Amino acid sequence: MSSKVKVAIIGCGGIANGKHLPSLSKLKNVELVAFCDVLIERAEKAAAEYGVENAKVYEDFRELLQNEEIEVVHVLTPNDSHAEISIAALDASKHVMCEKPMAKTSAEARQMLEAAKRSGKKLTIGYNNRFRPDSQHLHKLCERGDLGEVYYAKAHAIRRRAVPTWGVFLDEEKQGGGPLIDIGTHALDLTLWMMNNYKPKSVLGTTYHKLSQKKDAANAWGPWDPEKFTVEDSAFGFITMENGATIVLESSWALNSLDVDEAKCSLSGTEGGADMKDGLRINGEDFGKLYTNKVELGAGGVAFYDGKSESDADLEARLWIDNIINDTEPVVKPEQAFVVTQILEAIYESAKTGKAVYFEEQSSLVSNK
């Protein structure tokens, strides 16, 4: 491998320009050498702004994958194409960073796992909220055992009125769902990661299409067209794990609620509890007295190296490229992201049937590290 990792971007829309490209462009050990989008002008624009001199531009991802110079591919397309493109990239001997969620269905996500295994290449999923300062700190506390056994948790992804009205967010065929698969996936990933528990037993779920049917509704990004709002506006899940733990997952883009939180979790363990609802708070009992401690994480991020502050997206990108260079395991393991997809799919299935979904035991799927 050369001194600089050669990266290609497939999908040059909002998430590429808002997250991946700015972060990757800051890394001195990365060269952005190829760009692909079904709208060729978007690929050309990204290449002009972020690419190396003579960066290649493609309209078909299959042509891009024939470029042997490329070592890493970022898959930043709508959910329904995550699996197809990621599998093709892995089979073309490229390492893959795929945006969340891993795939539209658990069957597709499993195929991605199989492709990573047979190719020997690295696969990770873009759950960037793991890289926030509060998430990093809480995970260290959980690893050290400060909370004891976490047996009850809540995954929070509630917006009052913030429906994304652009792109394909409201298209069930392209996305596979609404707020549950869009932002609920982040909250669930955080919660499972903190608990280090990836063995679901059963799921009971509900989804709603209530406020989505209102015309001229108040919304952060302007009113939506009810006829084009084909995904749920809110979804909720009750998840039990093989060890008896319980997780409540709440997600919405539009809900009449003032209890608004996104990509956060609350944890209750045998030795203490924690939540991210007002900064990072730790609660427990000492010498017969209850306490609540608020963790001071500093303003504007946390210093991870060279005295500089990194955003969650910057840290995610830097550690991912380090994984490639040093041949280490990604922070977000694909097996973990697969379980997230399984649970989300089960919530949707339960909501349709009105019945709980039960899982087979998954003792060998995800390691306990």
VOBA-1610 file (N, C-alpha, C; in pm, whole numbers, padded with zeros to 5 digits, always signed):
BEGIN
Met+00084-00119+00000Met+00000+00000+00000Met+00088+00125+00000Ser+00050+00223-00081Ser+00127+00346-00090Ser+00113+00426+00039Ser+00191+00534+00049Ser+00188+00616+00170Ser+00054+00685+00189Lys-00019+00705+00079Lys-00151+00766+00087Lys-00258+00667+00042Val-00364+00657+00122Val-00473+00565+00090Val-00561+00629-00016Lys-00586+00556-00122Lys-00664+00608-00235Lys-00811+00569-00216Val-00894+00672-00202Val-01035+00655-00166Val-01125+00700-00280Ala-01234+00625-00301Ala-01336+00661-00399Ala-01469+00684-00328Ile-01547+00776-00381Ile-01677+00810-00326Ile-01785+00769-00425Ile-01879+00686-00380Ile-01993+00648-00462Ile-02118+00708-00398Gly-02176+00806-00464Gly-02287+00881-00409Gly-02237+01016-00359Cys-02255+01121-00437Cys-02198+01253-00406Cys-02305+01353-00365Gly-02401+01306-00287Gly-02510+01392-00242Gly-02483+01454-00106Gly-02591+01470-00027Gly-02583+01543+00098Gly-02489+01485+00201Ile-02495+01354+00224Ile-02412+01295+00329Ile-02265+01296+00288Ala-02239+01288+00159Ala-02100+01295+00111Ala-02042+01434+00135Asn-02117+01536+00096Asn-02068+01672+00107Asn-02077+01728+00249Gly-02172+01677+00326Gly-02189+01726+00461Gly-02103+01659+00565Lys-02057+01537+00535Lys-01982+01459+00635Lys-01852+01402+00580His-01860+01312+00485His-01743+01232+00446His-01634+01312+00376Leu-01672+01391+00276Leu-01570+01462+00199Leu-01495+01566+00281Pro-01563+01649+00361Pro-01487+01743+00443Pro-01390+01675+00540Ser-01433+01563+00598Ser-01348+01493+00694Ser-01231+01424+00627Leu-01257+01353+00518Leu-01150+01284+00447Leu-01048+01382+00390Ser-01094+01498+00345Ser-01003+01595+00283Ser-00904+01655+00383Lys-00932+01643+00512Lys-00841+01693+00615Lys-00726+01598+00643Leu-00737+01474+00597Leu-00637+01373+00629Leu-00523+01375+00527Lys-00401+01392+00575Lys-00285+01401+00488Lys-00248+01267+00426Asn-00301+01158+00485Asn-00267+01025+00431Asn-00377+00969+00341Val-00461+01058+00289Val-00571+01017+00201Val-00566+01095+00070Glu-00593+01026-00039Glu-00614+01091-00169Glu-00751+01051-00221Leu-00834+01148-00251Leu-00966+01122-00309Leu-00950+01118-00460Val-00951+00996-00514Val-00909+00976-00654Val-01023+00949-00751Ala-01144+00918-00699Ala-01254+00884-00789Ala-01388+00919-00726Phe-01483+00960-00812Phe-01614+01004-00766Phe-01720+00949-00862Cys-01832+00903-00804Cys-01936+00844-00887Cys-02073+00889-00837Asp-02161+00922-00930Asp-02299+00955-00895Asp-02385+00935-01020Val-02510+00895-01000Val-02600+00878-01114Val-02628+01012-01181Leu-02612+01121-01104Leu-02614+01256-01162Leu-02469+01299-01179Ile-02417+01286-01298Ile-02274+01302-01322Ile-02223+01440-01280Glu-02309+01541-01287Glu-02265+01676-01248Glu-02232+01683-01098Arg-02298+01603-01016Arg-02265+01602-00873Arg-02128+01540-00851Ala-02096+01435-00925Ala-01964+01374-00915Ala-01856+01471-00964Glu-01885+01541-01070Glu-01788+01638-01124Glu-01763+01751-01024Lys-01869+01798-00961Lys-01855+01905-00863Lys-01771+01860-00742Ala-01799+01740-00693Ala-01723+01687-00579Ala-01577+01666-00615Ala-01552+01616-00735Ala-01414+01593-00780Ala-01338+01724-00790Ala-01406+01827-00841Ala-01340+01958-00854Ala-01307+02018-00719Glu-01394+01995-00620Glu-01375+02056-00488Glu-01281+01977-00398Tyr-01287+01844-00407Tyr-01214+01760-00310Tyr-01112+01664-00372Gly-01121+01641-00501Gly-01038+01538-00562Gly-00896+01582-00589Val-00809+01482-00609Val-00673+01510-00653Val-00678+01557-00798Glu-00565+01608-00845Glu-00558+01648-00985Glu-00583+01527-01073Asn-00667+01543-01174Asn-00702+01434-01265Asn-00783+01324-01197Ala-00859+01359-01093Ala-00948+01261-01029Ala-01048+01210-01131Lys-01078+01082-01125Lys-01170+01020-01219Lys-01314+01044-01176Val-01403+01056-01275Val-01545+01077-01251Val-01624+00969-01325Tyr-01722+00910-01257Tyr-01799+00800-01315Tyr-01948+00821-01292Glu-02026+00763-01384Glu-02171+00762-01368Glu-02219+00624-01325Asp-02137+00522-01349Asp-02170+00383-01317Asp-02068+00330-01217Phe-02114+00286-01101Phe-02021+00240-00998Phe-01942+00117-01042Arg-01997+00040-01134Arg-01926-00081-01179Arg-01798-00044-01255Glu-01803+00063-01329Glu-01683+00110-01398Glu-01580+00159-01298Leu-01625+00231-01198Leu-01533+00279-01094Leu-01460+00163-01027Leu-01533+00055-00998Leu-01473-00058-00926Leu-01369-00133-01008Gln-01365-00107-01138Gln-01262-00169-01222Gln-01129-00097-01210Asn-01129+00018-01147Asn-01008+00097-01127Asn-00924+00033-01016Glu-00815-00030-01052Glu-00733-00104-00954Glu-00656-00013-00860Glu-00649+00115-00892Glu-00578+00210-00807Glu-00654+00231-00674Ile-00786+00217-00679Ile-00870+00246-00562Ile-00856+00137-00457Glu-00832+00179-00333Glu-00817+00086-00221Glu-00939+00083-00130Val-01006+00198-00118Val-01119+00213-00025Val-01235+00281-00098Val-01355+00231-00071Val-01475+00289-00130Val-01570+00330-00017His-01623+00452-00025His-01729+00497+00064His-01861+00491-00012Val-01955+00413+00039Val-02086+00395-00025Val-02186+00488+00044Leu-02227+00593-00028Leu-02306+00702+00031Leu-02432+00725-00051Thr-02501+00618-00083Thr-02618+00619-00171Thr-02745+00592-00089Pro-02863+00600-00150Pro-02985+00561-00078Pro-02977+00418-00026Asn-03056+00391+00077Asn-03046+00263+00149Asn-03064+00141+00061Asp-03149+00150-00043Asp-03179+00031-00122Asp-03063-00016-00208Ser-02958+00065-00221Ser-02842+00024-00301Ser-02718-00002-00216His-02727+00014-00084His-02610-00010+00002His-02551-00148-00020Ala-02635-00250-00017Ala-02585-00387-00025Ala-02523-00417-00161Glu-02595-00384-00267Glu-02546-00415-00402Glu-02408-00353-00426Ile-02394-00226-00393Ile-02268-00158-00421Ile-02158-00205-00327Ser-02190-00221-00198Ser-02088-00266-00102Ser-02036-00404-00135Ile-02126-00495-00172Ile-02085-00632-00207Ile-01996-00630-00331Ala-02036-00553-00431Ala-01955-00543-00553Ala-01818-00485-00523Ala-01811-00386-00434Ala-01683-00325-00399Ala-01594-00422-00322Leu-01652-00495-00229Leu-01574-00595-00154Leu-01522-00703-00248Asp-01607-00749-00338Asp-01566-00852-00434Asp-01461-00799-00532Ala-01452-00666-00545Ala-01348-00605-00629Ala-01223-00573-00547Ser-01216-00630-00427Ser-01098-00616-00338Ser-01079-00473-00287Lys-01190-00406-00257Lys-01184-00274-00195Lys-01235-00283-00051His-01174-00208+00039His-01229-00190+00173His-01350-00098+00161Val-01452-00118+00246Val-01577-00043+00230Val-01622+00022+00361Met-01647+00152+00351Met-01722+00227+00452Met-01859+00254+00391Cys-01964+00195+00449Cys-02100+00215+00400Cys-02176+00300+00500Glu-02248+00399+00451Glu-02328+00482+00542Glu-02436+00397+00609Lys-02480+00446+00724Lys-02589+00377+00793Lys-02720+00399+00719Pro-02818+00313+00737Pro-02807+00182+00801Pro-02731+00087+00710Met-02690-00026+00764Met-02609-00118+00686Met-02677-00155+00554Ala-02806-00185+00561Ala-02880-00223+00441Ala-03028-00204+00466Lys-03106-00217+00362Lys-03251-00202+00372Lys-03313-00321+00444Thr-03255-00439+00427Thr-03307-00561+00490Thr-03194-00638+00557Ser-03229-00724+00650Ser-03128-00805+00718Ser-03069-00910+00623Ala-03147-00956+00526Ala-03095-01052+00428Ala-02982-00988+00347Glu-03002-00863+00306Glu-02897-00792+00234Glu-02776-00767+00323Ala-02800-00732+00448Ala-02690-00709+00541Ala-02608-00835+00562Arg-02674-00948+00569Arg-02601-01075+00584Arg-02515-01102+00463Gln-02564-01072+00345Gln-02486-01089+00223Gln-02362-01000+00225Met-02374-00881+00283Met-02258-00793+00297Met-02155-00855+00390Leu-02200-00914+00500Leu-02108-00983+00591Leu-02034-01096+00519Glu-02108-01171+00442Glu-02048-01284+00369Glu-01946-01235+00268Ala-01975-01123+00202Ala-01883-01068+00103Ala-01754-01020+00170Ala-01767-00958+00288Ala-01648-00913+00360Ala-01562-01031+00401Lys-01627-01138+00444Lys-01554-01257+00489Lys-01479-01322+00373Arg-01545-01337+00259Arg-01479-01407+00149Arg-01373-01321+00082Ser-01387-01189+00090Ser-01290-01101+00026Ser-01169-01074+00113Gly-01188-01087+00246Gly-01080-01054+00338Gly-01060-00904+00354Lys-01154-00823+00302Lys-01144-00678+00311Lys-01227-00626+00428Lys-01195-00506+00470Lys-01264-00448+00586Lys-01396-00384+00543Leu-01495-00398+00631Leu-01626-00338+00610Leu-01668-00270+00740Thr-01708-00146+00732Thr-01761-00076+00848Thr-01882+00007+00805Ile-01961+00048+00905Ile-02085+00122+00879Ile-02076+00257+00948Gly-02132+00362+00884Gly-02113+00499+00929Gly-02197+00544+01047Tyr-02179+00479+01160Tyr-02245+00522+01284Tyr-02155+00622+01356Asn-02154+00745+01305Asn-02059+00845+01354Asn-02088+00893+01495Asn-02211+00871+01547Asn-02240+00917+01682Asn-02162+00843+01790Arg-02104+00731+01757Arg-02014+00662+01851Arg-01889+00746+01881Phe-01858+00840+01791Phe-01732+00913+01800Phe-01748+01050+01866Arg-01868+01081+01914Arg-01887+01203+01991Arg-01814+01193+02125Pro-01772+01304+02183Pro-01703+01300+02313Pro-01785+01232+02422Asp-01917+01262+02429Asp-01997+01200+02535Asp-02010+01049+02514Ser-02023+01007+02388Ser-02033+00863+02358Ser-01904+00791+02393Gln-01791+00851+02354Gln-01662+00789+02382Gln-01640+00774+02533His-01674+00878+02608His-01653+00875+02753His-01745+00772+02818Leu-01872+00771+02781Leu-01965+00677+02841Leu-01928+00534+02808His-01880+00511+02687His-01841+00374+02650His-01725+00325+02736Lys-01631+00414+02765Lys-01519+00377+02852Lys-01568+00342+02993Leu-01665+00419+03043Leu-01721+00389+03175Leu-01790+00253+03175Cys-01865+00225+03067Cys-01934+00096+03057Cys-01835-00019+03048Glu-01729+00000+02969Glu-01626-00104+02956Glu-01559-00132+03090Arg-01541-00028+03170Arg-01476-00044+03300Arg-01569-00106+03403Gly-01697-00110+03371Gly-01792-00172+03462Gly-01855-00078+03561Asp-01844+00054+03539Asp-01896+00150+03636Asp-02048+00137+03656Leu-02121+00096+03552Leu-02265+00083+03564Leu-02308-00057+03603Gly-02213-00150+03610Gly-02248-00288+03637Gly-02317-00351+03518Glu-02412-00440+03543Glu-02489-00503+03436Glu-02602-00409+03395Val-02600-00363+03270Val-02706-00274+03220Val-02823-00362+03174Tyr-02934-00353+03245Tyr-03047-00441+03217Tyr-03170-00367+03166Tyr-03163-00233+03165Tyr-03273-00154+03108Tyr-03213-00032+03040Ala-03262-00003+02920Ala-03209+00111+02845Ala-03317+00170+02755Lys-03298+00297+02723Lys-03383+00364+02625Lys-03295+00421+02514Ala-03341+00405+02391Ala-03274+00461+02274Ala-03360+00575+02223His-03308+00697+02227His-03387+00817+02198His-03357+00872+02059Ala-03462+00892+01979Ala-03447+00956+01847Ala-03575+01030+01814Ile-03607+01129+01896Ile-03734+01201+01883Ile-03711+01343+01832Arg-03771+01374+01719Arg-03781+01510+01670Arg-03927+01554+01681Arg-03948+01682+01713Arg-04085+01734+01722Arg-04141+01760+01582Arg-04068+01838+01502Arg-04106+01864+01363Arg-03978+01888+01284Ala-03919+01782+01236Ala-03798+01794+01154Ala-03798+01679+01053Val-03888+01690+00958Val-03901+01589+00853Val-03811+01629+00736Pro-03716+01545+00695Pro-03633+01577+00578Pro-03716+01565+00450Thr-03737+01675+00385Thr-03827+01677+00269Thr-03755+01671+00135Trp-03622+01655+00138Trp-03545+01651+00014Trp-03505+01507-00019Gly-03449+01489-00136Gly-03395+01359-00175Gly-03503+01250-00172Val-03465+01133-00119Val-03557+01017-00119Val-03598+00977+00022Phe-03583+01068+00119Phe-03613+01034+00258Phe-03756+00986+00278Leu-03852+01039+00203Leu-03992+01004+00223Leu-04037+00887+00136Asp-03943+00827+00063Asp-03971+00719-00032Asp-03941+00584+00033Glu-04047+00510+00066Glu-04028+00382+00136Glu-03951+00282+00051Glu-03972+00284-00079Glu-03905+00189-00167Glu-03754+00211-00165Lys-03710+00335-00166Lys-03568+00366-00168Lys-03504+00351-00030Gln-03576+00393+00074Gln-03517+00402+00207Gln-03549+00282+00297Gly-03662+00218+00275Gly-03700+00106+00360Gly-03777+00148+00483Gly-03790+00279+00504Gly-03861+00329+00621Gly-03829+00475+00643Gly-03883+00529+00752Gly-03867+00670+00784Gly-03774+00695+00900Pro-03823+00760+01007Pro-03736+00797+01118Pro-03671+00677+01188Leu-03738+00563+01188Leu-03680+00446+01254Leu-03549+00406+01190Ile-03549+00392+01058Ile-03429+00347+00988Ile-03330+00461+00964Asp-03378+00586+00977Asp-03293+00702+00952Asp-03220+00747+01079Ile-03295+00779+01185Ile-03231+00828+01307Ile-03244+00730+01424Gly-03351+00648+01423Gly-03362+00545+01526Gly-03245+00449+01522Thr-03192+00429+01402Thr-03080+00338+01385Thr-02956+00386+01463His-02934+00518+01466His-02821+00573+01543His-02840+00549+01692Ala-02961+00577+01742Ala-02987+00561+01885Ala-02974+00415+01927Leu-03024+00324+01844Leu-03014+00182+01877Leu-02869+00134+01874Asp-02794+00180+01773Asp-02653+00142+01767Asp-02579+00186+01892Leu-02599+00310+01934Leu-02534+00360+02055Leu-02569+00274+02176Thr-02697+00242+02190Thr-02744+00169+02306Thr-02684+00029+02313Leu-02689-00044+02202Leu-02632-00179+02199Leu-02482-00176+02226Trp-02415-00076+02171Trp-02270-00064+02188Trp-02235-00039+02334Met-02309+00048+02400Met-02284+00074+02542Met-02310-00051+02626Met-02415-00122+02595Met-02450-00242+02673Met-02361-00361+02639Asn-02294-00354+02523Asn-02217-00467+02470Asn-02305-00591+02468Asn-02423-00575+02412Asn-02521-00683+02408Asn-02582-00687+02269Tyr-02553-00794+02196Tyr-02599-00807+02057Tyr-02677-00936+02036Lys-02751-00977+02139Lys-02829-01100+02129Lys-02976-01073+02160Pro-03052-01022+02062Pro-03194-00998+02083Pro-03273-01128+02091Lys-03377-01125+02172Lys-03467-01241+02186Lys-03601-01216+02119Ser-03660-01098+02144Ser-03790-01068+02085Ser-03807-00918+02066Val-03895-00881+01974Val-03923-00741+01943Val-04073-00723+01922Leu-04127-00620+01984Leu-04264-00578+01960Leu-04259-00433+01913Gly-04319-00404+01799Gly-04305-00271+01742Gly-04435-00210+01694Thr-04438-00076+01688Thr-04550-00004+01631Thr-04496+00108+01543Thr-04565+00136+01434Thr-04531+00250+01349Thr-04659+00330+01325Tyr-04642+00461+01297Tyr-04756+00549+01280Tyr-04741+00638+01157His-04855+00661+01092His-04866+00755+00980His-04975+00855+01017Lys-04949+00935+01116Lys-05050+01027+01169Lys-05027+01170+01121Leu-04920+01233+01169Leu-04894+01372+01133Leu-04848+01384+00988Ser-04800+01276+00931Ser-04754+01278+00792Ser-04868+01310+00695Gln-04991+01290+00738Gln-05105+01312+00650Gln-05160+01454+00655Lys-05098+01539+00737Lys-05143+01678+00750Lys-05080+01766+00640Lys-05159+01851+00581Lys-05111+01942+00478Lys-05062+02072+00542Asp-04964+02134+00476Asp-04910+02263+00520Asp-04866+02260+00666Ala-04804+02149+00705Ala-04763+02132+00844Ala-04637+02213+00875Ala-04627+02257+00999Ala-04505+02323+01044Ala-04390+02223+01040Asn-04276+02267+00989Asn-04164+02174+00976Asn-04035+02254+00959Ala-03928+02204+01016Ala-03799+02274+01010Ala-03754+02297+00866Trp-03789+02205+00774Trp-03745+02215+00635Trp-03862+02237+00540Gly-03965+02302+00589Gly-04078+02335+00504Gly-04180+02224+00499Pro-04303+02255+00456Pro-04410+02154+00454Pro-04381+02041+00358Trp-04437+01926+00388Trp-04421+01808+00303Trp-04549+01783+00225Asp-04538+01700+00123Asp-04653+01656+00043Asp-04703+01524+00102Pro-04821+01521+00165Pro-04869+01397+00227Pro-04874+01279+00131Glu-04900+01305+00003Glu-04909+01195-00094Glu-04773+01129-00119Lys-04665+01207-00098Lys-04531+01152-00119Lys-04467+01102+00010Phe-04536+01120+00121Phe-04485+01078+00253Phe-04525+00932+00274Thr-04451+00841+00214Thr-04489+00699+00215Thr-04424+00619+00327Val-04340+00683+00409Val-04278+00616+00524Val-04351+00659+00652Glu-04322+00591+00763Glu-04384+00628+00890Glu-04335+00765+00938Asp-04414+00832+01020Asp-04366+00956+01082Asp-04311+00931+01222Ser-04346+00815+01280Ser-04290+00777+01410Ser-04295+00626+01425Ala-04206+00572+01508Ala-04200+00427+01530Ala-04141+00400+01667Phe-04188+00291+01727Phe-04146+00258+01863Phe-04125+00107+01875Gly-04026+00069+01955Gly-03997-00073+01970Gly-03971-00112+02115Phe-04015-00229+02151Phe-03988-00288+02282Phe-03907-00414+02259Ile-03781-00411+02300Ile-03685-00516+02264Ile-03639-00588+02390Thr-03647-00720+02390Thr-03591-00799+02498Thr-03471-00877+02446Met-03371-00892+02533Met-03248-00958+02495Met-03241-01098+02559Glu-03154-01182+02506Glu-03142-01319+02557Glu-03110-01323+02706Asn-03034-01223+02756Asn-02997-01223+02897Asn-03103-01159+02987Gly-03218-01121+02928Gly-03326-01062+03007Gly-03331-00912+03004Ala-03233-00845+02947Ala-03231-00699+02941Ala-03343-00647+02849Thr-03385-00525+02876Thr-03493-00461+02801Thr-03445-00329+02742Ile-03481-00304+02615Ile-03451-00177+02549Ile-03580-00121+02492Val-03608+00005+02520Val-03719+00076+02458Val-03661+00174+02356Leu-03705+00161+02231Leu-03657+00246+02122Leu-03769+00338+02077Glu-03742+00469+02074Glu-03841+00566+02031Glu-03782+00652+01920Ser-03861+00671+01812Ser-03811+00750+01701Ser-03926+00826+01635Ser-03898+00948+01593Ser-03998+01025+01518Ser-03930+01137+01441Trp-03993+01172+01330Trp-03959+01297+01260Trp-04061+01405+01296Ala-04182+01361+01328Ala-04290+01454+01362Ala-04375+01392+01472Leu-04377+01457+01589Leu-04450+01405+01703Leu-04484+01522+01795Asn-04604+01522+01847Asn-04643+01627+01940Asn-04585+01597+02077Ser-04458+01633+02091Ser-04383+01605+02213Ser-04279+01713+02235Leu-04260+01751+02360Leu-04153+01844+02395Leu-04031+01769+02447Asp-04044+01639+02464Asp-03932+01556+02510Asp-03852+01513+02387Val-03766+01602+02341Val-03698+01585+02213Val-03550+01553+02235Asp-03506+01442+02181Asp-03366+01400+02187Asp-03336+01314+02066Glu-03212+01324+02017Glu-03176+01247+01898Glu-03038+01185+01915Ala-03028+01057+01876Ala-02901+00985+01884Ala-02845+00988+02026Lys-02931+00953+02121Lys-02891+00948+02261Lys-02944+00820+02324Cys-02890+00787+02441Cys-02940+00671+02512Cys-02940+00697+02662Ser-03024+00623+02732Ser-03028+00622+02877Ser-03006+00478+02923Leu-02920+00460+03023Leu-02882+00327+03067Leu-02907+00310+03217Ser-02958+00195+03257Ser-02979+00163+03398Ser-02910+00030+03428Gly-02812+00034+03518Gly-02737-00085+03552Gly-02744-00117+03701Thr-02682-00226+03738Thr-02685-00269+03877Thr-02599-00182+03967Glu-02500-00113+03911Glu-02410-00029+03992Glu-02430+00120+03969Gly-02505+00156+03865Gly-02526+00297+03836Gly-02604+00315+03708Gly-02634+00441+03677Gly-02705+00471+03554Gly-02641+00587+03482Ala-02684+00611+03360Ala-02629+00722+03280Ala-02733+00764+03178Asp-02727+00892+03141Asp-02810+00938+03030Asp-02741+01056+02962Met-02784+01082+02839Met-02727+01188+02756Met-02827+01301+02734Lys-02932+01309+02815Lys-03043+01399+02788Lys-03012+01545+02823Asp-02922+01568+02915Asp-02880+01703+02952Asp-02729+01702+02971Gly-02657+01686+02861Gly-02516+01654+02873Gly-02505+01508+02914Leu-02389+01468+02957Leu-02368+01331+03005Leu-02378+01330+03156Arg-02478+01257+03208Arg-02500+01250+03352Arg-02487+01106+03400Ile-02418+01089+03511Ile-02401+00959+03574Ile-02473+00963+03708Asn-02552+00861+03738Asn-02621+00857+03867Asn-02595+00726+03939Gly-02604+00730+04072Gly-02580+00610+04150Gly-02602+00634+04298Glu-02539+00550+04378Glu-02556+00555+04523Glu-02420+00534+04589Asp-02387+00618+04686Asp-02264+00605+04764Asp-02295+00624+04911Phe-02253+00529+04992Phe-02267+00541+05138Phe-02411+00576+05178Gly-02507+00510+05110Gly-02647+00531+05144Gly-02707+00658+05091Lys-02634+00731+05008Lys-02683+00856+04950Lys-02686+00847+04798Leu-02788+00906+04737Leu-02797+00910+04592Leu-02715+01026+04538Tyr-02655+01007+04420Tyr-02579+01116+04359Tyr-02610+01124+04210Thr-02591+01244+04154Thr-02596+01266+04010Thr-02477+01353+03974Asn-02391+01303+03887Asn-02273+01376+03844Asn-02284+01410+03696Lys-02260+01536+03664Lys-02256+01577+03524Lys-02112+01582+03478Val-02083+01510+03371Val-01946+01500+03321Val-01915+01623+03236Glu-01806+01691+03269Glu-01764+01808+03192Glu-01673+01762+03079Leu-01721+01774+02958Leu-01647+01724+02842Leu-01574+01834+02766Gly-01593+01959+02805Gly-01528+02068+02734Gly-01612+02117+02619Ala-01587+02237+02576Ala-01667+02298+02469Ala-01608+02265+02332Gly-01697+02238+02239Gly-01657+02225+02099Gly-01581+02099+02066Gly-01592+01997+02148Gly-01523+01872+02116Gly-01423+01835+02223Val-01344+01739+02194Val-01245+01691+02291Val-01114+01667+02218Ala-01003+01694+02283Ala-00872+01677+02219Ala-00835+01530+02215Phe-00813+01478+02096Phe-00773+01338+02081Phe-00628+01323+02039Tyr-00574+01426+01969Tyr-00434+01415+01929Tyr-00383+01553+01891Asp-00255+01573+01913Asp-00186+01696+01875Asp-00254+01821+01929Gly-00327+01807+02038Gly-00392+01922+02098Gly-00506+01979+02016Lys-00552+01908+01915Lys-00657+01957+01829Lys-00790+01891+01865Ser-00897+01962+01838Ser-01030+01906+01858Ser-01082+01849+01726Glu-01150+01735+01736Glu-01207+01671+01619Glu-01356+01657+01635Ser-01428+01675+01529Ser-01570+01644+01529Ser-01586+01492+01526Asp-01708+01445+01550Asp-01731+01301+01544Asp-01701+01246+01405Ala-01739+01322+01301Ala-01713+01278+01164Ala-01564+01273+01134Asp-01489+01372+01184Asp-01344+01374+01161Asp-01276+01257+01230Leu-01315+01229+01353Leu-01255+01118+01427Leu-01290+00985+01361Glu-01416+00972+01318Glu-01459+00850+01249Glu-01371+00825+01126Ala-01352+00929+01044Ala-01274+00915+00922Ala-01129+00882+00953Arg-01070+00951+01051Arg-00928+00928+01082Arg-00904+00786+01133Leu-00990+00739+01223Leu-00971+00605+01279Leu-00995+00498+01172Trp-01090+00522+01081Trp-01118+00427+00973Trp-00996+00413+00881Ile-00937+00524+00842Ile-00818+00517+00758Ile-00702+00452+00833Asp-00691+00480+00964Asp-00590+00411+01046Asp-00612+00261+01046Asn-00737+00217+01048Asn-00767+00073+01040Asn-00710+00013+00913Ile-00722+00085+00803Ile-00673+00036+00674Ile-00520+00028+00677Ile-00457+00136+00721Ile-00310+00143+00718Ile-00247+00041+00813Asn-00305+00028+00932Asn-00246-00058+01036Asn-00307-00196+01043Asp-00402-00225+00955Asp-00470-00355+00951Asp-00530-00390+01087Thr-00610-00297+01140Thr-00677-00318+01267Thr-00828-00323+01246Glu-00900-00364+01350Glu-01044-00382+01340Glu-01117-00248+01354Pro-01217-00220+01269Pro-01290-00095+01280Pro-01366-00082+01412Val-01390+00041+01454Val-01468+00065+01575Val-01610+00011+01558Val-01670+00035+01442Val-01803-00018+01412Val-01786-00147+01333Lys-01808-00259+01401Lys-01794-00388+01337Lys-01920-00419+01256Pro-01906-00476+01138Pro-02024-00503+01056Pro-02121-00600+01122Glu-02070-00692+01203Glu-02158-00786+01274Glu-02251-00712+01370Gln-02200-00606+01431Gln-02282-00525+01521Gln-02390-00451+01444Ala-02352-00391+01332Ala-02447-00317+01249Ala-02554-00411+01193Phe-02516-00536+01168Phe-02611-00636+01120Phe-02723-00658+01221Val-02688-00666+01349Val-02789-00686+01454Val-02882-00566+01462Val-02828-00445+01446Val-02912-00325+01442Val-03016-00337+01331Thr-02971-00377+01213Thr-03063-00393+01099Thr-03168-00500+01128Gln-03127-00610+01190Gln-03222-00715+01225Gln-03333-00662+01315Ile-03295-00584+01415Ile-03393-00533+01511Ile-03487-00432+01445Leu-03431-00342+01365Leu-03515-00245+01294Leu-03616-00316+01204Glu-03570-00415+01131Glu-03657-00491+01043Glu-03767-00561+01123Ala-03732-00611+01241Ala-03829-00680+01326Ala-03936-00584+01378Ile-03897-00459+01409Ile-03995-00359+01452Ile-04095-00332+01340Tyr-04046-00316+01218Tyr-04136-00295+01104Tyr-04228-00416+01083Glu-04171-00535+01094Glu-04251-00656+01073Glu-04358-00669+01181Ser-04319-00644+01306Ser-04414-00652+01416Ser-04527-00550+01400Ala-04490-00430+01354Ala-04591-00326+01335Ala-04693-00367+01229Lys-04649-00439+01127Lys-04739-00481+01020Lys-04830-00595+01064Thr-04776-00688+01141Thr-04851-00808+01179Thr-04926-00793+01311Gly-04882-00699+01394Gly-04941-00686+01526Gly-04893-00793+01623Lys-04790-00865+01585Lys-04737-00973+01668Lys-04589-00950+01698Ala-04543-01008+01808Ala-04401-01001+01842Ala-04319-01085+01745Val-04196-01044+01722Val-04102-01119+01639Val-03998-01182+01731Tyr-03973-01311+01713Tyr-03878-01382+01797Tyr-03755-01421+01715Phe-03638-01410+01777Phe-03511-01439+01712Phe-03459-01576+01754Glu-03389-01638+01663Glu-03312-01756+01701Glu-03191-01710+01779Glu-03135-01797+01864Glu-03017-01760+01940Glu-02903-01726+01847Gln-02825-01622+01884Gln-02719-01571+01797Gln-02584-01574+01869Ser-02558-01682+01936Ser-02441-01689+02023Ser-02310-01672+01950Ser-02308-01704+01821Ser-02181-01699+01749Ser-02169-01578+01658Leu-02271-01492+01655Leu-02272-01385+01556Leu-02176-01273+01589Val-02181-01223+01711Val-02100-01109+01750Val-02019-01145+01873Ser-01889-01115+01867Ser-01803-01139+01983Ser-01838-01043+02094Asn-01793-01070+02213Asn-01823-00987+02328Asn-01720-00878+02348Lys-01646-00843+02245Lys-01546-00738+02254Lys-01578-00627+02157
//
